Amino acid sequence: MILPTKGISASRALLTVGAEVHGLLKAPTSVAALWEEFSNSRKQAGSRERLTFDWFSLALSLLFSMGLIEIGNDGRIGRSRVSPPTVGE
């Protein structure tokens, strides 16, 4: 699920989807606006694989657990201002 497998293509792996989402986060935004921007960017790129909102939310959960995004007091999602912990800390 997180990495590509025999049953999950590289473009659907949560790490890949998370990287795409993280790249779109230029400024704090709502989940709905981020989902819309993500969907549009995949369509413009000509992606044939349709990703559901469930899969998108799993990618957000992965990014949050990795410390790469944070949720502001206003409920908007943005890039984390704190460096994620390194292995062994």
TAZI-V770181 format. One record per residue. N is the residue number from 0. RES is the residue in one small letter. PHI is phi in radians with two decimals (NA if undefined). Layout:
BEGIN
{{N & RES & PHI} {N & RES & PHI}}
END
This chain:
BEGIN
{{0 & m & NA} {1 & i & -1.30} {2 & l & -1.88} {3 & p & -1.08} {4 & t & -2.34} {5 & k & -1.09} {6 & g & -1.68} {7 & i & -2.19} {8 & s & -1.22} {9 & a & -1.06} {10 & s & -1.31} {11 & r & -1.78} {12 & a & -1.04} {13 & l & -1.06} {14 & l & -1.15} {15 & t & -1.19} {16 & v & -1.08} {17 & g & -1.06} {18 & a & -1.13} {19 & e & -1.11} {20 & v & -1.10} {21 & h & -1.05} {22 & g & -1.15} {23 & l & -1.44} {24 & l & -1.40} {25 & k & -1.51} {26 & a & -2.54} {27 & p & -0.96} {28 & t & -2.58} {29 & s & -1.38} {30 & v & -1.08} {31 & a & -1.09} {32 & a & -1.16} {33 & l & -1.16} {34 & w & -1.07} {35 & e & -1.09} {36 & e & -1.13} {37 & f & -1.11} {38 & s & -1.06} {39 & n & -1.14} {40 & s & -1.17} {41 & r & -1.20} {42 & k & -1.13} {43 & q & -1.14} {44 & a & -1.34} {45 & g & 1.41} {46 & s & -1.17} {47 & r & -1.54} {48 & e & -1.37} {49 & r & -1.57} {50 & l & -1.85} {51 & t & -1.48} {52 & f & -1.09} {53 & d & -1.03} {54 & w & -1.17} {55 & f & -1.05} {56 & s & -1.19} {57 & l & -1.13} {58 & a & -1.13} {59 & l & -1.10} {60 & s & -1.08} {61 & l & -1.11} {62 & l & -1.07} {63 & f & -1.16} {64 & s & -1.18} {65 & m & -1.48} {66 & g & 1.37} {67 & l & -1.61} {68 & i & -2.28} {69 & e & -2.45} {70 & i & -1.88} {71 & g & -1.35} {72 & n & -1.08} {73 & d & -1.52} {74 & g & 1.51} {75 & r & -1.51} {76 & i & -1.71} {77 & g & -2.52} {78 & r & -1.15} {79 & s & -1.21} {80 & r & -1.58} {81 & v & -1.79} {82 & s & -1.14} {83 & p & -1.14} {84 & p & -1.13} {85 & t & -1.62} {86 & v & -1.12} {87 & g & 1.71} {88 & e & -1.55}}
END
